[in-house]
Amino acid sequence: MLAPATFRRGDTYGMAGTSPNLGRYIAGLTFFTQVTGISVAELDYAPAGLSKEFKKIALESAENARLNPRMVMVSQYTEEE
């Protein structure tokens, strides 16, 4: 099993689960879905402290990357909402 990497300099999102890093979560979801081909659209897991809104954004991002790996997709979640 691989252990997650942490960085001391400038890393305010420790791996102890104190503050989830949305970018790391999206990267992990995208890696998983690209390697396995399995959709993450209905995934239940999210890091502790991650809001439901950010979870939806992360799942949408990973799913868009799986379905359209070479395209920039427009999110259904916008700042106006």
Backbone as JSON Lines, residues from 0, in Angstrom:
{"i":0,"aa":"M","n":[0.84,-1.17,0.0],"ca":[0.0,0.0,0.0],"c":[0.89,1.24,0.0]}
{"i":1,"aa":"L","n":[0.52,2.21,-0.79],"ca":[1.28,3.45,-0.87],"c":[0.79,4.44,0.18]}
{"i":2,"aa":"A","n":[1.71,5.12,0.81],"ca":[1.35,6.14,1.79],"c":[1.26,7.49,1.1]}
{"i":3,"aa":"P","n":[0.29,8.33,1.45],"ca":[0.18,9.65,0.83],"c":[1.38,10.52,1.18]}
{"i":4,"aa":"A","n":[1.79,11.33,0.24],"ca":[2.92,12.23,0.46],"c":[2.44,13.52,1.09]}
{"i":5,"aa":"T","n":[3.24,14.07,1.96],"ca":[2.96,15.39,2.51],"c":[4.19,16.25,2.31]}
{"i":6,"aa":"F","n":[4.0,17.54,2.24],"ca":[5.09,18.47,2.04],"c":[5.08,19.48,3.18]}
{"i":7,"aa":"R","n":[6.24,19.75,3.73],"ca":[6.34,20.67,4.85],"c":[6.18,22.12,4.42]}
{"i":8,"aa":"R","n":[6.87,22.52,3.38],"ca":[6.89,23.92,2.99],"c":[5.59,24.33,2.29]}
{"i":9,"aa":"G","n":[4.84,25.21,2.9],"ca":[3.63,25.74,2.28],"c":[2.44,24.8,2.28]}
{"i":10,"aa":"D","n":[2.53,23.67,2.94],"ca":[1.43,22.71,2.93],"c":[0.56,22.94,4.16]}
{"i":11,"aa":"T","n":[-0.58,23.57,3.96],"ca":[-1.49,23.81,5.08],"c":[-2.56,22.72,5.16]}
{"i":12,"aa":"Y","n":[-2.51,21.77,4.26],"ca":[-3.49,20.69,4.24],"c":[-2.8,19.38,4.57]}
{"i":13,"aa":"G","n":[-2.63,19.1,5.85],"ca":[-1.95,17.89,6.27],"c":[-2.78,16.66,5.98]}
{"i":14,"aa":"M","n":[-2.13,15.52,5.93],"ca":[-2.81,14.27,5.64],"c":[-3.5,13.69,6.87]}
{"i":15,"aa":"A","n":[-3.45,14.39,7.97],"ca":[-4.09,13.9,9.19],"c":[-5.6,14.07,9.15]}
{"i":16,"aa":"G","n":[-6.12,14.65,8.07],"ca":[-7.56,14.81,7.94],"c":[-8.09,16.08,8.55]}
{"i":17,"aa":"T","n":[-7.21,17.01,8.93],"ca":[-7.68,18.23,9.56],"c":[-8.37,19.15,8.56]}
{"i":18,"aa":"S","n":[-7.81,19.32,7.38],"ca":[-8.41,20.15,6.34],"c":[-8.24,19.47,4.99]}
{"i":19,"aa":"P","n":[-9.31,18.99,4.39],"ca":[-9.17,18.29,3.12],"c":[-8.72,19.22,2.01]}
{"i":20,"aa":"N","n":[-7.95,18.71,1.1],"ca":[-7.48,19.47,-0.03],"c":[-8.27,19.01,-1.24]}
{"i":21,"aa":"L","n":[-9.09,19.88,-1.78],"ca":[-9.97,19.53,-2.89],"c":[-9.17,19.05,-4.09]}
{"i":22,"aa":"G","n":[-8.03,19.69,-4.35],"ca":[-7.2,19.3,-5.49],"c":[-6.7,17.87,-5.39]}
{"i":23,"aa":"R","n":[-6.28,17.48,-4.2],"ca":[-5.81,16.11,-3.99],"c":[-6.94,15.11,-4.16]}
{"i":24,"aa":"Y","n":[-8.11,15.46,-3.67],"ca":[-9.27,14.58,-3.8],"c":[-9.64,14.39,-5.27]}
{"i":25,"aa":"I","n":[-9.68,15.49,-6.03],"ca":[-10.0,15.4,-7.45],"c":[-8.93,14.59,-8.18]}
{"i":26,"aa":"A","n":[-7.66,14.83,-7.85],"ca":[-6.58,14.08,-8.49],"c":[-6.71,12.58,-8.22]}
{"i":27,"aa":"G","n":[-7.01,12.22,-6.99],"ca":[-7.18,10.81,-6.65],"c":[-8.36,10.19,-7.37]}
{"i":28,"aa":"L","n":[-9.47,10.9,-7.41],"ca":[-10.65,10.4,-8.13],"c":[-10.34,10.21,-9.61]}
{"i":29,"aa":"T","n":[-9.67,11.2,-10.19],"ca":[-9.36,11.15,-11.62],"c":[-8.41,10.0,-11.91]}
{"i":30,"aa":"F","n":[-7.39,9.83,-11.09],"ca":[-6.45,8.72,-11.27],"c":[-7.19,7.39,-11.19]}
{"i":31,"aa":"F","n":[-8.02,7.22,-10.17],"ca":[-8.76,5.98,-9.99],"c":[-9.64,5.68,-11.2]}
{"i":32,"aa":"T","n":[-10.4,6.66,-11.65],"ca":[-11.33,6.41,-12.75],"c":[-10.61,6.17,-14.07]}
{"i":33,"aa":"Q","n":[-9.45,6.82,-14.28],"ca":[-8.7,6.6,-15.51],"c":[-8.04,5.22,-15.52]}
{"i":34,"aa":"V","n":[-7.55,4.77,-14.39],"ca":[-6.88,3.47,-14.32],"c":[-7.89,2.32,-14.4]}
{"i":35,"aa":"T","n":[-9.02,2.47,-13.71],"ca":[-9.98,1.37,-13.63],"c":[-11.1,1.45,-14.67]}
{"i":36,"aa":"G","n":[-11.39,2.66,-15.14],"ca":[-12.53,2.84,-16.04],"c":[-13.86,2.86,-15.31]}
{"i":37,"aa":"I","n":[-13.81,2.78,-13.99],"ca":[-15.03,2.76,-13.18],"c":[-15.48,4.2,-12.92]}
{"i":38,"aa":"S","n":[-16.78,4.43,-13.06],"ca":[-17.34,5.74,-12.79],"c":[-17.3,6.04,-11.3]}
{"i":39,"aa":"V","n":[-17.0,7.28,-10.97],"ca":[-17.02,7.71,-9.56],"c":[-18.24,8.59,-9.27]}
{"i":40,"aa":"A","n":[-19.15,8.69,-10.23],"ca":[-20.29,9.61,-10.12],"c":[-21.13,9.36,-8.87]}
{"i":41,"aa":"E","n":[-21.25,8.14,-8.44],"ca":[-22.09,7.83,-7.28],"c":[-21.28,7.41,-6.05]}
{"i":42,"aa":"L","n":[-20.02,7.79,-6.02],"ca":[-19.15,7.42,-4.91],"c":[-19.64,8.04,-3.6]}
{"i":43,"aa":"D","n":[-19.64,7.25,-2.55],"ca":[-20.1,7.74,-1.24],"c":[-18.99,8.42,-0.45]}
{"i":44,"aa":"Y","n":[-17.75,7.96,-0.63],"ca":[-16.65,8.45,0.19],"c":[-16.28,9.9,-0.15]}
{"i":45,"aa":"A","n":[-15.97,10.66,0.88],"ca":[-15.36,11.99,0.75],"c":[-14.54,12.21,2.01]}
{"i":46,"aa":"P","n":[-13.44,12.95,1.9],"ca":[-12.63,13.22,3.09],"c":[-13.45,13.95,4.15]}
{"i":47,"aa":"A","n":[-13.15,13.69,5.38],"ca":[-13.84,14.36,6.49],"c":[-13.68,15.87,6.34]}
{"i":48,"aa":"G","n":[-14.77,16.59,6.5],"ca":[-14.73,18.04,6.43],"c":[-14.99,18.61,5.05]}
{"i":49,"aa":"L","n":[-15.05,17.77,4.03],"ca":[-15.33,18.26,2.67],"c":[-16.82,18.51,2.54]}
{"i":50,"aa":"S","n":[-17.19,19.71,2.12],"ca":[-18.61,20.04,2.01],"c":[-19.26,19.24,0.88]}
{"i":51,"aa":"K","n":[-20.58,19.11,0.96],"ca":[-21.33,18.41,-0.08],"c":[-21.16,19.09,-1.44]}
{"i":52,"aa":"E","n":[-21.08,20.41,-1.43],"ca":[-20.91,21.15,-2.68],"c":[-19.57,20.82,-3.33]}
{"i":53,"aa":"F","n":[-18.5,20.82,-2.54],"ca":[-17.19,20.51,-3.09],"c":[-17.1,19.05,-3.54]}
{"i":54,"aa":"K","n":[-17.78,18.16,-2.83],"ca":[-17.79,16.76,-3.24],"c":[-18.44,16.63,-4.61]}
{"i":55,"aa":"K","n":[-19.56,17.32,-4.83],"ca":[-20.23,17.27,-6.13],"c":[-19.32,17.79,-7.24]}
{"i":56,"aa":"I","n":[-18.6,18.88,-6.95],"ca":[-17.68,19.45,-7.94],"c":[-16.57,18.46,-8.26]}
{"i":57,"aa":"A","n":[-16.02,17.83,-7.24],"ca":[-14.93,16.87,-7.42],"c":[-15.39,15.67,-8.25]}
{"i":58,"aa":"L","n":[-16.55,15.13,-7.92],"ca":[-17.07,13.98,-8.65],"c":[-17.36,14.34,-10.11]}
{"i":59,"aa":"E","n":[-17.91,15.52,-10.32],"ca":[-18.18,15.96,-11.69],"c":[-16.88,16.11,-12.48]}
{"i":60,"aa":"S","n":[-15.86,16.67,-11.86],"ca":[-14.57,16.88,-12.52],"c":[-13.94,15.55,-12.94]}
{"i":61,"aa":"A","n":[-13.92,14.59,-12.02],"ca":[-13.34,13.28,-12.33],"c":[-14.14,12.55,-13.4]}
{"i":62,"aa":"E","n":[-15.44,12.64,-13.32],"ca":[-16.29,11.97,-14.31],"c":[-16.13,12.61,-15.69]}
{"i":63,"aa":"N","n":[-16.03,13.92,-15.74],"ca":[-15.79,14.6,-17.02],"c":[-14.45,14.18,-17.61]}
{"i":64,"aa":"A","n":[-13.44,14.02,-16.77],"ca":[-12.13,13.59,-17.25],"c":[-12.18,12.17,-17.79]}
{"i":65,"aa":"R","n":[-12.99,11.32,-17.18],"ca":[-13.13,9.94,-17.66],"c":[-13.85,9.89,-18.99]}
{"i":66,"aa":"L","n":[-14.92,10.65,-19.11],"ca":[-15.73,10.59,-20.33],"c":[-15.13,11.37,-21.49]}
{"i":67,"aa":"N","n":[-14.42,12.45,-21.19],"ca":[-13.85,13.33,-22.22],"c":[-12.42,13.71,-21.83]}
{"i":68,"aa":"P","n":[-11.49,12.77,-21.89],"ca":[-10.16,13.01,-21.34],"c":[-9.36,14.1,-22.05]}
{"i":69,"aa":"R","n":[-9.72,14.46,-23.27],"ca":[-8.93,15.45,-23.99],"c":[-9.7,16.76,-24.24]}
{"i":70,"aa":"M","n":[-10.74,16.96,-23.43],"ca":[-11.55,18.16,-23.6],"c":[-11.66,18.94,-22.29]}
{"i":71,"aa":"V","n":[-11.74,20.24,-22.4],"ca":[-12.03,21.08,-21.24],"c":[-13.54,21.19,-21.17]}
{"i":72,"aa":"M","n":[-14.1,20.78,-20.06],"ca":[-15.56,20.76,-19.9],"c":[-16.02,21.93,-19.04]}
{"i":73,"aa":"V","n":[-17.22,22.4,-19.31],"ca":[-17.81,23.46,-18.52],"c":[-18.59,22.81,-17.37]}
{"i":74,"aa":"S","n":[-18.33,23.26,-16.17],"ca":[-18.99,22.7,-15.0],"c":[-20.43,23.18,-14.91]}
{"i":75,"aa":"Q","n":[-21.27,22.32,-14.37],"ca":[-22.64,22.75,-14.1],"c":[-22.73,23.57,-12.83]}
{"i":76,"aa":"Y","n":[-21.64,23.58,-12.06],"ca":[-21.59,24.36,-10.82],"c":[-20.83,25.66,-11.1]}
{"i":77,"aa":"T","n":[-21.49,26.76,-10.93],"ca":[-20.87,28.06,-11.22],"c":[-20.92,28.93,-9.97]}
{"i":78,"aa":"E","n":[-20.19,30.01,-10.0],"ca":[-20.16,30.93,-8.86],"c":[-21.48,31.64,-8.67]}
{"i":79,"aa":"E","n":[-22.29,31.73,-9.7],"ca":[-23.57,32.43,-9.59],"c":[-24.58,31.65,-8.74]}
{"i":80,"aa":"E","n":[-24.37,30.35,-8.59],"ca":[-25.34,29.53,-7.85],"c":[-25.25,29.78,-6.38]}
